[in-house]
């Protein structure tokens, strides 16, 4: 087994739980509380894996199959993302397209599983989730395709080539790309200000209301998969920031530092602001579209404007 595979597997097994634990610890700090251990998400996951799932009689095979498909899609998408080693397990051209649509495949099953329950609340959450995805996806493709066109490298390795291909514009492109991916992280991770993972009011819930009927092992796979998805977007941000010259243990430490710094930022954002009204959520999401279009404009000017 290649060392890159072992390192990436260890990261996917441990770091997502620690990342969520750091977010909760940060929120507890800003609230003036001690908070739970950063290992608590892992203990919660292990407790869920020991429980049986309670499944409604009104559901079909779709509901039973969806958590497995969702978790498998996240794991498969992780193979295309460079993690601490700086290299992806599967490094192919247009990896960002495969990455996006593999995650989309898992999300599709989570949407139809929510509809399969027959619950009006879960259907409402599925509708909102689908609406957000239709706005996020084009912005992601615009940003990633622009960076790939700039460097003429159509893998995620193109992130390391921005500075060498864009000159003085490179730093601005990196900042805009980080903002784009961070907003996407908040949306796909169902975090404040788009969604609140701790709320129990169905009328304002999006992702959480979609999994109200899941329990036991199914809920454990969903929570782990959600944490891994957040880690993948943080990994993309880390690859934008870590210079190409940094390798080995230095790159590993820098990767972990960026992941946990982003976790602290997410916890701070959730502690300092409330969830947006539903009518204002779309305005926030369109900021991602704006930054992606700015990346496209800078790349176009660099390539055709000299």
C-alpha positions as a printed NumPy array, in Angstrom:
array([[  0.   ,   0.   ,   0.   ],
       [  1.349,   3.421,  -0.956],
       [  2.138,   5.769,   1.965],
       [ -0.101,   8.439,   0.379],
       [ -3.09 ,   6.096,   0.7  ],
       [ -2.314,   5.291,   4.354],
       [ -1.903,   8.976,   5.289],
       [ -5.134,   9.979,   3.559],
       [ -7.072,   7.135,   5.208],
       [ -5.808,   8.129,   8.663],
       [ -6.826,  11.729,   7.991],
       [-10.338,  10.706,   6.931],
       [-10.693,   8.458,   9.998],
       [ -9.637,  10.919,  12.684],
       [ -9.398,  14.553,  11.536],
       [-13.12 ,  15.112,  10.68 ],
       [-14.18 ,  14.32 ,  14.254],
       [-11.442,  16.524,  15.729],
       [-12.404,  19.325,  13.342],
       [-16.041,  19.245,  14.511],
       [-14.803,  19.029,  18.104],
       [-12.701,  22.176,  17.632],
       [-15.733,  23.999,  16.193],
       [-17.814,  23.069,  19.249],
       [-14.969,  23.974,  21.605],
       [-14.618,  27.375,  19.935],
       [-18.341,  28.06 ,  20.241],
       [-18.2  ,  27.08 ,  23.909],
       [-15.246,  29.436,  24.453],
       [-17.084,  32.42 ,  22.979],
       [-20.152,  31.526,  25.057],
       [-18.068,  31.535,  28.259],
       [-18.412,  27.784,  28.807],
       [-15.844,  25.03 ,  29.197],
       [-17.499,  22.886,  26.554],
       [-17.117,  19.207,  25.778],
       [-13.91 ,  17.458,  24.799],
       [-12.764,  17.819,  21.183],
       [-13.055,  14.013,  21.045],
       [-16.78 ,  14.12 ,  21.877],
       [-17.937,  13.896,  18.215],
       [-15.979,  10.643,  17.911],
       [-17.585,   9.218,  21.076],
       [-21.013,  10.264,  19.782],
       [-20.317,   8.509,  16.484],
       [-19.216,   5.302,  18.212],
       [-22.34 ,   5.381,  20.385],
       [-24.545,   5.725,  17.304],
       [-22.808,   2.797,  15.63 ],
       [-23.817,   0.575,  18.558],
       [-27.515,   1.436,  18.212],
       [-30.153,  -0.083,  15.977],
       [-31.902,   2.006,  13.339],
       [-35.611,   2.752,  13.677],
       [-37.135,   2.821,  10.196],
       [-40.656,   3.973,   9.381],
       [-42.952,   1.507,   7.64 ],
       [-43.881,   4.165,   5.08 ],
       [-40.35 ,   4.297,   3.636],
       [-38.964,   2.186,   0.805],
       [-35.535,   0.788,  -0.072],
       [-34.452,   4.311,  -1.044],
       [-34.457,   5.474,   2.58 ],
       [-32.424,   2.44 ,   3.711],
       [-29.951,   2.747,   0.85 ],
       [-29.396,   6.53 ,   0.913],
       [-27.019,   6.755,   3.953],
       [-24.744,   4.134,   2.398],
       [-24.698,   5.888,  -0.979],
       [-24.122,   9.277,   0.654],
       [-21.202,   8.043,   2.743],
       [-19.676,   6.089,  -0.156],
       [-19.897,   9.128,  -2.439],
       [-18.026,  11.306,   0.074],
       [-15.278,   8.689,   0.499],
       [-14.962,   8.3  ,  -3.282],
       [-14.827,  12.084,  -3.758],
       [-12.042,  12.231,  -1.159],
       [ -9.825,  10.136,  -3.45 ],
       [ -9.659,  13.045,  -5.915],
       [ -8.678,  15.703,  -3.344],
       [ -5.032,  16.287,  -2.326],
       [ -4.879,  15.928,   1.432],
       [ -1.836,  16.221,   3.713],
       [  0.494,  14.544,   1.232],
       [ -0.21 ,  17.23 ,  -1.357],
       [ -1.212,  14.591,  -3.881],
       [ -4.558,  12.947,  -4.521],
       [ -4.927,   9.177,  -4.54 ],
       [ -6.6  ,   9.483,  -7.966],
       [ -5.005,  12.341,  -9.897],
       [ -6.819,  12.711, -13.229],
       [ -7.675,  15.627, -15.537],
       [-10.895,  17.475, -14.71 ],
       [-10.946,  15.934, -11.239],
       [-13.005,  18.869,  -9.994],
       [-15.848,  17.821, -12.308],
       [-15.812,  14.239, -11.038],
       [-15.483,  15.508,  -7.452],
       [-18.529,  17.751,  -7.794],
       [-20.79 ,  15.219,  -9.463],
       [-19.848,  12.371,  -7.132],
       [-20.879,  14.57 ,  -4.205],
       [-23.975,  15.557,  -6.164],
       [-24.87 ,  11.901,  -6.615],
       [-24.786,  11.367,  -2.852],
       [-26.813,  14.532,  -2.274],
       [-29.424,  13.358,  -4.783],
       [-29.997,  10.212,  -2.735],
       [-30.241,  12.218,   0.487],
       [-32.878,  14.433,  -1.166],
       [-35.041,  11.571,  -2.416],
       [-34.626,   9.762,   0.932],
       [-36.068,  12.828,   2.678],
       [-38.962,  12.832,   0.219],
       [-39.409,   9.087,   0.695],
       [-40.427,   9.568,   4.331],
       [-43.603,  11.379,   3.271],
       [-42.909,  14.144,   5.793],
       [-43.803,  17.657,   4.664],
       [-41.004,  19.086,   6.826],
       [-38.357,  16.842,   5.276],
       [-39.673,  17.629,   1.819],
       [-39.329,  21.327,   2.625],
       [-35.715,  20.818,   3.702],
       [-34.965,  18.806,   0.552],
       [-36.42 ,  21.574,  -1.607],
       [-34.23 ,  24.207,   0.054],
       [-31.125,  22.015,  -0.184],
       [-31.701,  21.421,  -3.905],
       [-32.251,  25.128,  -4.507],
       [-28.978,  26.072,  -2.81 ],
       [-27.047,  23.439,  -4.772],
       [-28.231,  24.795,  -8.11 ],
       [-26.688,  28.17 ,  -7.23 ],
       [-23.479,  26.85 ,  -5.687],
       [-22.509,  24.405,  -8.417],
       [-22.083,  26.898, -11.319],
       [-19.973,  29.194,  -9.135],
       [-17.724,  26.278,  -8.156],
       [-17.232,  25.267, -11.785],
       [-16.514,  28.857, -12.893],
       [-13.835,  29.279, -10.217],
       [-12.167,  25.885, -10.675],
       [-12.279,  25.96 , -14.487],
       [-10.769,  29.451, -14.521],
       [ -7.831,  28.348, -12.354],
       [ -7.345,  25.25 , -14.503],
       [ -7.372,  27.328, -17.705],
       [ -4.84 ,  29.733, -16.211],
       [ -2.286,  27.006, -15.464],
       [ -3.256,  24.624, -18.277],
       [ -3.338,  21.907, -15.624],
       [ -6.778,  20.364, -15.256],
       [ -6.218,  18.549, -11.966],
       [ -6.286,  19.981,  -8.452],
       [ -2.506,  20.404,  -8.848],
       [ -3.406,  23.612, -10.701],
       [ -3.779,  25.268,  -7.285],
       [ -0.013,  25.071,  -6.829],
       [  0.64 ,  26.757, -10.183],
       [ -1.406,  29.939,  -9.703],
       [  1.482,  32.154,  -8.567],
       [  3.856,  30.963, -11.278],
       [  1.262,  31.604, -14.005],
       [ -0.505,  34.73 , -12.808],
       [  2.316,  36.898, -11.484],
       [  1.018,  39.704,  -9.29 ],
       [ -2.568,  38.691,  -9.954],
       [ -1.905,  35.295,  -8.374],
       [ -2.273,  36.472,  -4.78 ],
       [ -5.611,  38.137,  -5.544],
       [ -6.843,  35.012,  -7.354],
       [ -5.868,  32.866,  -4.364],
       [ -7.694,  35.182,  -1.927],
       [-10.841,  35.142,  -4.072],
       [-10.635,  31.349,  -4.47 ],
       [-10.292,  30.915,  -0.688],
       [-13.371,  33.105,  -0.134],
       [-15.298,  31.136,  -2.769],
       [-14.453,  27.755,  -1.24 ],
       [-15.058,  28.977,   2.333],
       [-18.572,  30.139,   1.45 ],
       [-19.152,  26.799,  -0.275],
       [-17.896,  25.075,   2.882],
       [-20.489,  26.915,   4.987],
       [-23.26 ,  26.057,   2.509],
       [-22.386,  22.399,   1.933],
       [-21.527,  21.913,   5.596],
       [-24.891,  23.415,   6.606],
       [-23.305,  25.934,   8.948],
       [-24.308,  29.408,  10.131],
       [-25.283,  31.79 ,   8.524],
       [-26.884,  29.501,   5.913],
       [-28.133,  26.818,   8.291],
       [-27.826,  26.057,  11.998],
       [-26.81 ,  22.457,  12.788],
       [-27.999,  22.794,  16.398],
       [-31.489,  24.15 ,  15.765],
       [-34.626,  22.108,  16.432],
       [-37.135,  24.422,  14.785],
       [-38.293,  22.624,  11.653],
       [-39.401,  25.783,   9.84 ],
       [-35.816,  27.115,   9.747],
       [-33.943,  23.82 ,   9.373],
       [-32.475,  22.656,   6.074],
       [-30.074,  19.728,   6.368],
       [-31.059,  18.69 ,   9.876],
       [-34.745,  18.44 ,   9.011],
       [-33.848,  16.074,   6.146],
       [-32.42 ,  13.49 ,   8.552],
       [-35.043,  13.621,  11.306],
       [-36.09 ,  10.024,  10.575],
       [-32.545,   8.639,  10.543],
       [-31.116,   6.967,  13.612],
       [-28.481,   4.52 ,  14.782],
       [-25.887,   3.405,  12.23 ],
       [-27.571,   5.375,   9.436],
       [-27.322,   8.625,  11.397],
       [-23.717,   7.813,  12.306],
       [-22.748,   7.441,   8.64 ],
       [-24.549,  10.674,   7.751],
       [-22.776,  12.698,  10.461],
       [-19.374,  11.227,   9.594],
       [-19.936,  11.831,   5.896],
       [-20.968,  15.427,   6.564],
       [-17.794,  16.026,   8.605],
       [-15.632,  14.491,   5.852],
       [-17.286,  16.719,   3.243],
       [-16.371,  19.792,   5.292],
       [-12.809,  18.482,   5.596],
       [-12.551,  18.105,   1.81 ],
       [-13.389,  21.768,   1.221],
       [-10.928,  22.764,   3.931],
       [ -8.34 ,  20.584,   2.161],
       [ -8.939,  22.484,  -1.092],
       [ -8.426,  25.772,   0.757],
       [ -5.234,  24.393,   2.32 ],
       [ -3.924,  23.433,  -1.129],
       [ -4.453,  27.014,  -2.267],
       [ -2.476,  28.392,   0.674],
       [  0.371,  25.876,   1.113],
       [  3.221,  26.721,  -1.322],
       [  4.336,  24.107,  -3.834],
       [  7.854,  24.135,  -2.378],
       [  6.618,  22.807,   0.975],
       [  6.623,  18.994,   1.165],
       [  6.888,  16.142,   3.663],
       [  6.212,  16.694,   7.354],
       [  6.182,  20.472,   6.928],
       [  3.295,  20.183,   4.445],
       [  1.472,  17.785,   6.8  ],
       [  1.769,  20.163,   9.765],
       [  0.743,  23.136,   7.621],
       [ -2.269,  21.196,   6.332],
       [ -3.448,  20.265,   9.836],
       [ -2.843,  23.816,  11.084],
       [ -4.978,  25.3  ,   8.287],
       [ -7.759,  22.732,   8.88 ],
       [ -8.003,  23.56 ,  12.572],
       [ -7.626,  27.314,  12.023],
       [-10.573,  27.136,   9.623],
       [-12.493,  25.162,  12.277],
       [-11.838,  27.973,  14.771],
       [-12.999,  30.538,  12.183],
       [-16.206,  28.558,  11.566],
       [-16.873,  28.373,  15.318],
       [-16.22 ,  32.108,  15.644],
       [-18.566,  32.915,  12.757],
       [-21.312,  30.81 ,  14.326],
       [-20.791,  32.526,  17.685],
       [-20.703,  36.068,  16.352],
       [-23.669,  36.065,  13.993],
       [-27.12 ,  34.562,  13.721],
       [-28.539,  32.525,  10.907],
       [-29.786,  34.674,   8.018],
       [-33.433,  34.949,   7.166],
       [-34.282,  32.61 ,   4.302],
       [-34.748,  35.556,   1.938],
       [-31.223,  36.777,   2.734],
       [-29.526,  33.389,   2.423],
       [-29.592,  33.638,  -1.365],
       [-27.899,  37.033,  -1.238],
       [-25.09 ,  35.451,   0.794],
       [-24.758,  32.523,  -1.613],
       [-24.512,  34.897,  -4.582],
       [-21.356,  36.35 ,  -2.997],
       [-19.744,  33.064,  -3.999],
       [-20.932,  33.586,  -7.566],
       [-19.485,  37.118,  -7.497],
       [-16.034,  35.988,  -6.313],
       [-16.017,  33.183,  -8.901],
       [-16.795,  35.675, -11.678],
       [-14.011,  37.945, -10.417],
       [-11.597,  34.997, -10.69 ],
       [-12.798,  34.44 , -14.249],
       [-12.286,  38.114, -15.069],
       [ -8.741,  38.151, -13.655],
       [ -7.792,  34.952, -15.467],
       [ -9.245,  36.251, -18.725],
       [ -7.323,  39.511, -18.386],
       [ -4.116,  37.621, -17.547],
       [ -4.42 ,  35.211, -20.488],
       [ -5.715,  37.589, -23.171],
       [ -4.763,  40.997, -21.798],
       [ -1.046,  40.414, -21.317]])
